[in-house]
Amino acid sequence: MPKTDSLQGSLDLLVLKILSRRPGLHGYAIMTAIQEISSDVLRAEEGSLYPALHRMEEAGCIRAKWVTKENGRRARIYELTARGEQQLASEEERWHAVTAAVNRVLRMA
Amino acid sequence: MSLWIRLFNVFRNERLSREISEELESHLSEAEERGRDPEEARRAFGSRLRIAEQSFDMRVLPRLDSLRADTIFGWRQLRKHKVASAAAILSLGLAMGASISTFRLIDALLLRPMPVANPERLYAMFTLGYDPGGHFRLGESNEYPQFQLMRAAVKQDAELIAASWGERIELTYGSDQEIEKAHRQFVSGWMFESFGLKPALGRLFTESDDEKPHAHPYAVLSYDYWTRRFGQDPKVLGRSFHMDNDLYQIVGVAPQGFTGTEPGTMTDIFLPTMMYAGVTHDDWGWIRTFVYMRPDGSVTAVRDRLQAVFHAVQSERAKGFVGFPKTRLEKFLSQRILVLPASGGLSYIRQEYSQPLKVLAILVGLVLLIACVNVASLLTGQGAARAREMALRVSIGAGRGRLTQLVLVESTVLAALASSVGALFAWWSAPYVVGHINPADDPARLALPADWRIVGFSLALTIGVAFLFGVFPALRASATQPVSALKGGDDPSARRRLMQGLIAAQVGFCCVVLFVAGLLTKSFDRMTNQPTGFSSERLLALDVEARPSQPPIFWNQVLEHLREPPGVERVAIAGWPLLSGFGSNGFVSVNGSPASDRLAYFLNVSPGWLETMKIPLVDGRDFRPDDVYPGGAIVNEAFAKEYFDGANPVGREFERGKMRLQIVGLVHNARYRNMREPITPTAYIPFRSGSNEPVYNATLVVRTISENPLSLADMLRREVPRARTEFRVSNIRTQAEINESQSIRERLLANLALFFAGVALLLAGMGLYGVLDYSVLQRRREIAIRIAVGASAGRIAKTVMSRTSAMVACGAAFGAGFGLLAARYVSTLLYEVKPNDPTVLVRSLFAMIVISSIASIVPVTRAVTIEPLAVLKVE
């Protein structure tokens, strides 16, 4: 997996999670959503978001379509696929396992 | 994302790049809309070009990359086993080339429509029924006066177009010394217009070029002839040439691609039908009748009107028949008219070769299957060695689909290489086969364009073949169980069983090919080795023409003149050579009543002809110089048997039509028209007629002293006009060549079938060797142990061979069964050979056994000479 995101491998997880709650967001909206929900703590590097989206699209986790916004511009919006939901579930599980382990280490050490 | 979308992505790079940049652009404008400083947004975003590239790679490269990697890997695999791969590619290439080549021939001769407007509206008229000779047949010929009646009768629904048989004739653009040959066809003047053809140069004929007999001496050249003979010189318009004592003027060139209406013969020169003497004769069948339907015309209505005209004309004609048996007459009048689709044109070659080509296609298909099986077992064998590699790939996360792709890409690489070998082979072999269809001095010519039909077929074949031999190994690869494979192999004998099953199939196909090839070869053998009843040794046939026609007495002077030169043993004259396919026939009456409803054949010969041909006299005498026709006749034994119940007919009389003839001699049977039909009752009659009527052409037969009769050809060609200037030689052939041209089709078919039988045997042998070798390799531990505990060499050989020989036997049994079934299909191509000929069957099985034994010598020797200690130590 290429290291293009500053979120230490969790960018995929965040994108999947956000799209599962709010399907039909475009790239910019996904980025602001990550920022807003995490109260500006997490910030997806703008440039690395798109390759990640395209990679996940290629892997069949999300699918995209073009829509025309009210101002006439076209935007590419994304939503989760069935495989994406599975992926989200397993990533989430893995995340919890890892953070729990990290927490345990922090407490015990 | 499905495989298709990804593949699609590979091909829509540009659109993909555009979409990516549009998306990135929309990101920035979104930022701007939300009130961010554009400069800051751009900086935060980073290099758009780099992001776009990354995205592009994300979406396209994985697929392309894996294909590329698999291709390279496949190529390396092939190179790793150089000899095996080369053998596989060559054998497969040969089989594929043969398939493509056969398809080219079938397409060009049978499938491809003529390049005319709406070829689907083109039909042709046939007669179905008994000809005057009592043969049931599908007739194509028509007489011109009848054609004119028919054309008028169907005018509303269709246009009738007459086209003569293509004919190779002599013409000259200069003096008589510069005679050359070309193919001509007489066609209706309105043909070009009806077919929607436009001239490449000058003009084409119209209806007004075809109105009065002998009044339109104009010629249209074919594009091909214009190119070959005149280098596309536009000044050819207005040039003239002599042909048949007429002077023709060239008025135009037909469009490229249109080569007449006979696939297999390319017309060089088109002439209006009115220029042929036959237009005024109601008993010369010399044209084919094409029916070009009008868009709203009804084929049934056309047929019915043609039938009405035909029946009226035939009834009228039958009134003139003399000495015609009554039953024969009824049959003659019951002939029916058929109107059948003819979008591809009509020709003798097309008729004669459509079934042989289909048989050939089946043989080639079987050889292709054998080659595929060979490659499949080769790959399966290699697959065994690669089981660990596959298992490793699975355990580091390669999906089943990925493995299938890997193996299929490998087989596609192999198939693609083989198809390039095949394309080369097809490029050479199709014209080669066409070139052998007719006698060497006038080979068939068939347009064999390499267009999308051929390319499409080849591509489909390549892909089909790749799947055919790739799919087994691919499925096996994708079903790899990593645990068992890494532990030292799953069930190794499963793979062996698969290979043995393939061997059975291969042997079966091979037996079918051998059997059919054996039948065709035996048939050809029978045909060429049967006695002709005369001697062809050192015999030349000179076709001689007189311009203008000359009375027999001058022909005799030429004959006398040719006796003198050294090297000539004997000379005689006949109407035409024996076995040239020509024949003149008629019914024979004895004492005024029909003697039999079998036709007798007649041939005009000079005194001394019997001796020159070495046809022995049984009783009576040869002709004398004062014998004229009608008068004496010499008959063969078949004639005596048919009309005189086998009694010696010398001295008896018979009638041919109104002529009364007296039999002066009885000779042994000799073949007359061709090799195929039974010996015909034949009567030889004097060359000289009582009325001394001039003769236009005849054949001088010359028995030479020299072993190579053709060494006299040039001298004889010069001597003929020296005897009398009106005479010249139009063609010189040896009698042996004439005999051979009788069985060209059989020879071609037998040679091709033998060739494919050889290839099939070789491939089957290779396949068998591969399987045995593999099984010895795999069982060497077991064999070593057996040897160590004292098994004899014979026992070891038996162990190695038993399963495989059972498979060979099984395949052979199936092959023999299928062969017998398939042979029925070729029975019409056989001459005096039954489709279930047991000796041929036994011989093909024997060949199979021999090749199997040869293939097993090396592996079995290897098994027997295994050093138990060495093997067991290593393990």
Interface residues (C-beta under 8 A of the other chain):
Chain A: T4 H26 G27 Y28 A29 T32 E45 E46 G47 S48 Y50 P51 H54 R55 E57 E58 G60 N71 R73 R74 A75 R76
Chain B: M1 R6 E19 I20 E22 E23 L24 S26 H27 S29 E30 A31 E33 R34 A41 A44 F45 G46 S47 R50 I51 Q54 S55 M58 R59 P62
